[in-house]
Amino acid sequence: MGPFPSSFGFNYILLVVAYVSKWVEAKVTRTNNAKVVVGFLKSNIFGRFVIPRAIISDQGTHFCNRSIKALMKKYGVHHHVATTYLPQSNGQVEVSNREIKSILEKTVNPSR
């Protein structure tokens, strides 16, 4: 998600939602590139939990690139890409995005 107004140099939020448990992992980042996503998946997801059979993402360039493709192949994970015109196919993340945006808005502007 993002870019947001910078806070301590961080402009983005990388969000992962487990399909079955609905567990949310989020990390603030300075950029939204493939290196950040690969590092996050390796250390926060593959290194801490069971390696998923599949990952669903949007069509962002930070998800659709050679680095991610190589990572998915290495771990045997299928990468499904949600269509631009049907973000509901990635619905759990969209719901989490709305909730996090709402929390951020209330934090920044407590009168809401």
RAVEN-V387495 format. One record per backbone hydrogen bond with DSSP energy under -1.0 kcal/mol. CO is the residue of the C=O (numbers start at 1). NH is the residue of the N-H. If there is no record, write none. Layout:
CO;NH + CO;NH
This chain:
1;13 + 7;10 + 10;7 + 11;4 + 12;29 + 14;27 + 16;25 + 18;22 + 23;18 + 25;16 + 27;14 + 29;11 + 29;12 + 33;37 + 34;38 + 35;39 + 36;40 + 37;41 + 38;42 + 39;43 + 40;44 + 41;45 + 41;46 + 45;49 + 53;78 + 55;80 + 57;82 + 60;63 + 60;64 + 65;69 + 66;70 + 67;71 + 68;72 + 69;73 + 70;74 + 71;75 + 72;77 + 78;55 + 80;57 + 86;89 + 87;90 + 88;91 + 90;94 + 91;95 + 92;96 + 93;97 + 94;98 + 95;99 + 96;100 + 97;101 + 98;102 + 99;103 + 100;104 + 101;105 + 102;106 + 103;107 + 104;108 + 105;109 + 109;112
